[in-house]
Amino acid sequence: MTDEATVSAAETLGGAVADLHRVLRRSTSRRTGRTPLPDAQVEVLRLVERCPGVSVKEAAERLHTAANTVSTLVGELAGAGLLERTRDPQNRRIVRLRLTPAAHLRIGDYVAHRRDLLLDALHRLDEPARRDVVRAADHLRHLADLLADQEHAARPPGPPETASP
């Protein structure tokens, strides 16, 4: 059984992470002068960045999303000049995905501006708080990995879900 303090901590953490994500996304987009991409498109770009040459089907499986949804996102990103689609030389029915130079530039700009925003905010914290936040980063990454593993284990075999709440 989970005690009330742990439940409260989980709610506080969830809210803080959501707030941090929203503020960083908005502020970074403002600094780069670009309209932020929808989260679903960002997920596709991040996956292709980690796994260059991934197919649409593989991307859908990894993102736990319907292939037609990923295909639509890929079409939008390719139309925006951020993804390159090439036919697999071994199987011409398979399309492989890679980031374009424009996508690499956009991601690099975003990462640099996000880093600068966080550096500025960290410098405004007192030293003990700054150390705690930096120490917490590794634990938050581990928590994200645990949640991803839990999500993967909870998926029933078969086609990915087509809708989310």
Secondary structure as GFF3:
##gff-version 3
##sequence-region A 1 165
A	DSSP	alpha_helix	4	32	.	.	.	ID=ss1
A	DSSP	alpha_helix	39	50	.	.	.	ID=ss2
A	DSSP	alpha_helix	56	63	.	.	.	ID=ss3
A	DSSP	alpha_helix	67	79	.	.	.	ID=ss4
A	DSSP	beta_strand	83	87	.	.	.	ID=ss5
A	DSSP	beta_strand	95	99	.	.	.	ID=ss6
A	DSSP	alpha_helix	101	123	.	.	.	ID=ss7
A	DSSP	alpha_helix	127	154	.	.	.	ID=ss8
###
